[in-house]
């Protein structure tokens, strides 16, 4: 139950992160870009753990 809620949260959350990241990458803000990449990697890692 909890796993499916977390998975749904990540699936909904990822497009938001990607659109935010897209705007940030257009602005060439390197600090925010690295934060975004870190966030995306963490999200993908969580999704990977949930599929195990």
N, C-alpha and C positions, 0 to 999 in steps of 0.2 A: 504493500500500500504506500508506504513512505517513499520507496524507490520510484514508483510510478509518478508520484507527485513531484519529486525532485527532477525526474527525467522530463516531465511536461514543463516544469519551470525553465529548465535549461533550453529546451527546444523553442520555447517562446522568447526566451531571453537572448539567444544567439543572434537572431536577425536584428534586434535592437542594437546590440554591440557592434555588429557589422556595419550598420548604417551610420552609427556614431563614428566608428573608426574611419569610414570612408570620408566623412567630413573633415576629420582631424588630419588624415593623410593629405588632403587637399591643402590644408593650412601649413603643412611642413613644420608642425610642432613636434620635435623629436622626443621630448619628455612624455607627452601624451601618447605618441605613437608606441613607445616602448611599453607604457602602461596597457595600451590596447592589446598589443601582441601577447603580453603576459596574461591578460584576462582571457583572451581567446584560447591560449594554450591550456590554461587552467580549466576552462569550460569543456574543451575537447577531452582532457584527461578525466574529468568527472564523468562525462558520457561514456568513455571507455570503461571506467571502473564499474559503472552501472550495468554494462552489457556482460560483464564477467559472470 
